[in-house]
Amino acid sequence: MHGWRRGYKVKGHPDFVFLDYKIAIFVDGCFWHGHDCRNTRPSENADFWQKKRERNMLHDREITALFEARGWTVIRIWECELRKKNYEYQ
């Protein structure tokens, strides 16, 4: 695919967009966006951080719905999914 962009000025700020195909890709940090792949949780201010993550997850759902209502395909990739890959560059 050609024609991808970063930093596209649209509500939700996807990490990459493919305008011709109406595809928005978000790479979500596991802690910030509520993925439970790790058991790392701050012990200080735990209630604050839990509420922050819940707000982020709600926002993610709203942004996904907004893009889909406009006919876009939304792809969300977890940070841990990228780290699991062993890419070899040639």
Secondary structure by P-SEA (a helix, b strand, c coil): cccccccccccccccccccccbbbbbbcccccccccccccccccaaaaaaaaaaaaaaaaaaaaaaaaaabbbbbbbbaaaaaacccccc
